[in-house]
Amino acid sequence: MIYASESHACALLERLAQTGTGRIPRNQVAVVIDIPDDLVIERAPFQRPPPLPESRAFGDRWLTGRRSVVLSVPSIVSRHDRNLLIDPMHPEFPRIRFGGPEPVVWDARLFRDTP
Protein backbone atom coordinates (compact mmCIF):
# COMPACT_ATOMS: atom_id res chain seq x y z
CA MET A 1 0.00 0.00 0.00
CA ILE A 2 1.24 3.47 -0.88
CA TYR A 3 0.06 6.27 1.38
CA ALA A 4 -0.03 9.73 -0.23
CA SER A 5 -1.75 13.08 0.13
CA GLU A 6 -3.51 15.23 -2.43
CA SER A 7 -1.25 18.15 -1.52
CA HIS A 8 2.36 18.62 -0.47
CA ALA A 9 1.26 20.64 2.58
CA CYS A 10 -1.03 17.86 3.81
CA ALA A 11 1.73 15.30 3.27
CA LEU A 12 4.01 17.40 5.49
CA LEU A 13 1.37 17.62 8.22
CA GLU A 14 0.76 13.88 8.05
CA ARG A 15 4.49 13.24 8.33
CA LEU A 16 4.80 15.51 11.35
CA ALA A 17 1.86 13.78 13.02
CA GLN A 18 3.41 10.35 12.40
CA THR A 19 6.86 11.25 13.73
CA GLY A 20 5.61 13.18 16.76
CA THR A 21 9.14 14.19 17.77
CA GLY A 22 8.77 17.97 17.60
CA ARG A 23 12.05 18.11 15.68
CA ILE A 24 12.84 18.68 12.02
CA PRO A 25 12.67 15.29 10.30
CA ARG A 26 15.92 14.43 8.54
CA ASN A 27 16.47 12.92 5.11
CA GLN A 28 12.88 13.35 3.95
CA VAL A 29 11.98 13.26 0.27
CA ALA A 30 8.77 13.90 -1.65
CA VAL A 31 7.61 12.23 -4.84
CA VAL A 32 5.09 13.76 -7.24
CA ILE A 33 2.51 11.21 -8.36
CA ASP A 34 0.68 11.57 -11.68
CA ILE A 35 -2.65 9.74 -11.76
CA PRO A 36 -4.22 9.75 -15.25
CA ASP A 37 -7.58 11.55 -15.37
CA ASP A 38 -9.40 8.47 -16.63
CA LEU A 39 -8.37 6.28 -13.68
CA VAL A 40 -11.11 5.81 -11.09
CA ILE A 41 -10.35 7.35 -7.71
CA GLU A 42 -12.89 5.98 -5.28
CA ARG A 43 -13.91 8.45 -2.60
CA ALA A 44 -14.63 7.05 0.86
CA PRO A 45 -18.25 7.84 1.79
CA PHE A 46 -17.44 9.55 5.09
CA GLN A 47 -16.39 13.14 5.84
CA ARG A 48 -14.33 12.24 8.90
CA PRO A 49 -12.60 8.93 9.47
CA PRO A 50 -14.80 6.57 11.50
CA PRO A 51 -13.38 4.67 14.49
CA LEU A 52 -10.33 2.58 13.58
CA PRO A 53 -12.03 -0.85 13.37
CA GLU A 54 -14.71 0.50 11.02
CA SER A 55 -12.18 2.47 8.97
CA ARG A 56 -9.86 -0.53 8.68
CA ALA A 57 -12.75 -2.81 7.65
CA PHE A 58 -13.77 -0.35 4.92
CA GLY A 59 -10.17 -0.20 3.64
CA ASP A 60 -9.85 -3.99 3.71
CA ARG A 61 -13.05 -4.37 1.66
CA TRP A 62 -11.78 -1.78 -0.83
CA LEU A 63 -8.44 -3.55 -1.16
CA THR A 64 -9.80 -7.08 -1.56
CA GLY A 65 -12.59 -5.92 -3.88
CA ARG A 66 -10.11 -4.28 -6.31
CA ARG A 67 -12.78 -1.67 -7.12
CA SER A 68 -10.21 1.02 -7.93
CA VAL A 69 -6.48 1.59 -7.87
CA VAL A 70 -6.82 4.69 -5.65
CA LEU A 71 -8.96 5.34 -2.59
CA SER A 72 -9.40 8.93 -1.37
CA VAL A 73 -9.94 9.24 2.39
CA PRO A 74 -10.26 12.25 4.70
CA SER A 75 -7.13 13.38 6.52
CA ILE A 76 -7.30 13.26 10.29
CA VAL A 77 -4.75 16.04 10.80
CA SER A 78 -6.17 18.39 8.16
CA ARG A 79 -9.94 18.07 8.01
CA HIS A 80 -10.18 19.96 4.72
CA ASP A 81 -7.70 17.72 2.89
CA ARG A 82 -7.67 14.15 1.71
CA ASN A 83 -5.15 11.35 1.61
CA LEU A 84 -4.80 8.74 -1.09
CA LEU A 85 -4.28 5.03 -0.67
CA ILE A 86 -2.75 3.50 -3.79
CA ASP A 87 -2.88 -0.25 -4.39
CA PRO A 88 0.33 -1.39 -6.14
CA MET A 89 -1.22 -4.82 -6.80
CA HIS A 90 -4.17 -3.39 -8.77
CA PRO A 91 -4.04 -4.15 -12.52
CA GLU A 92 -4.17 -0.42 -13.39
CA PHE A 93 -1.30 0.53 -11.07
CA PRO A 94 1.33 0.57 -13.88
CA ARG A 95 -0.50 3.53 -15.44
CA ILE A 96 0.41 5.74 -12.47
CA ARG A 97 3.65 7.67 -12.89
CA PHE A 98 6.03 8.62 -10.09
CA GLY A 99 8.52 11.46 -10.27
CA GLY A 100 12.00 11.26 -8.85
CA PRO A 101 12.55 11.95 -5.17
CA GLU A 102 12.95 15.61 -4.24
CA PRO A 103 14.37 16.73 -0.88
CA VAL A 104 11.82 18.11 1.56
CA VAL A 105 12.85 21.48 2.95
CA TRP A 106 11.27 22.13 6.33
CA ASP A 107 10.68 25.67 7.59
CA ALA A 108 12.37 25.93 10.99
CA ARG A 109 9.54 28.16 12.25
CA LEU A 110 7.39 25.04 12.48
CA PHE A 111 9.65 23.78 15.25
CA ARG A 112 10.03 26.88 17.43
CA ASP A 113 9.25 26.61 21.12
CA THR A 114 7.87 30.15 21.30
CA PRO A 115 5.15 31.78 19.22
C-alpha positions in Angstrom: 0.0 0.0 0.0 1.2 3.5 -0.9 0.1 6.3 1.4 0.0 9.7 -0.2 -1.7 13.1 0.1 -3.5 15.2 -2.4 -1.2 18.2 -1.5 2.4 18.6 -0.5 1.3 20.6 2.6 -1.0 17.9 3.8 1.7 15.3 3.3 4.0 17.4 5.5 1.4 17.6 8.2 0.8 13.9 8.1 4.5 13.2 8.3 4.8 15.5 11.4 1.9 13.8 13.0 3.4 10.4 12.4 6.9 11.3 13.7 5.6 13.2 16.8 9.1 14.2 17.8 8.8 18.0 17.6 12.1 18.1 15.7 12.8 18.7 12.0 12.7 15.3 10.3 15.9 14.4 8.5 16.5 12.9 5.1 12.9 13.4 3.9 12.0 13.3 0.3 8.8 13.9 -1.7 7.6 12.2 -4.8 5.1 13.8 -7.2 2.5 11.2 -8.4 0.7 11.6 -11.7 -2.6 9.7 -11.8 -4.2 9.8 -15.2 -7.6 11.6 -15.4 -9.4 8.5 -16.6 -8.4 6.3 -13.7 -11.1 5.8 -11.1 -10.3 7.4 -7.7 -12.9 6.0 -5.3 -13.9 8.4 -2.6 -14.6 7.1 0.9 -18.3 7.8 1.8 -17.4 9.5 5.1 -16.4 13.1 5.8 -14.3 12.2 8.9 -12.6 8.9 9.5 -14.8 6.6 11.5 -13.4 4.7 14.5 -10.3 2.6 13.6 -12.0 -0.9 13.4 -14.7 0.5 11.0 -12.2 2.5 9.0 -9.9 -0.5 8.7 -12.7 -2.8 7.7 -13.8 -0.4 4.9 -10.2 -0.2 3.6 -9.9 -4.0 3.7 -13.1 -4.4 1.7 -11.8 -1.8 -0.8 -8.4 -3.5 -1.2 -9.8 -7.1 -1.6 -12.6 -5.9 -3.9 -10.1 -4.3 -6.3 -12.8 -1.7 -7.1 -10.2 1.0 -7.9 -6.5 1.6 -7.9 -6.8 4.7 -5.6 -9.0 5.3 -2.6 -9.4 8.9 -1.4 -9.9 9.2 2.4 -10.3 12.2 4.7 -7.1 13.4 6.5 -7.3 13.3 10.3 -4.8 16.0 10.8 -6.2 18.4 8.2 -9.9 18.1 8.0 -10.2 20.0 4.7 -7.7 17.7 2.9 -7.7 14.2 1.7 -5.1 11.4 1.6 -4.8 8.7 -1.1 -4.3 5.0 -0.7 -2.8 3.5 -3.8 -2.9 -0.3 -4.4 0.3 -1.4 -6.1 -1.2 -4.8 -6.8 -4.2 -3.4 -8.8 -4.0 -4.1 -12.5 -4.2 -0.4 -13.4 -1.3 0.5 -11.1 1.3 0.6 -13.9 -0.5 3.5 -15.4 0.4 5.7 -12.5 3.6 7.7 -12.9 6.0 8.6 -10.1 8.5 11.5 -10.3 12.0 11.3 -8.8 12.6 11.9 -5.2 13.0 15.6 -4.2 14.4 16.7 -0.9 11.8 18.1 1.6 12.8 21.5 2.9 11.3 22.1 6.3 10.7 25.7 7.6 12.4 25.9 11.0 9.5 28.2 12.2 7.4 25.0 12.5 9.6 23.8 15.3 10.0 26.9 17.4 9.2 26.6 21.1 7.9 30.2 21.3 5.2 31.8 19.2 
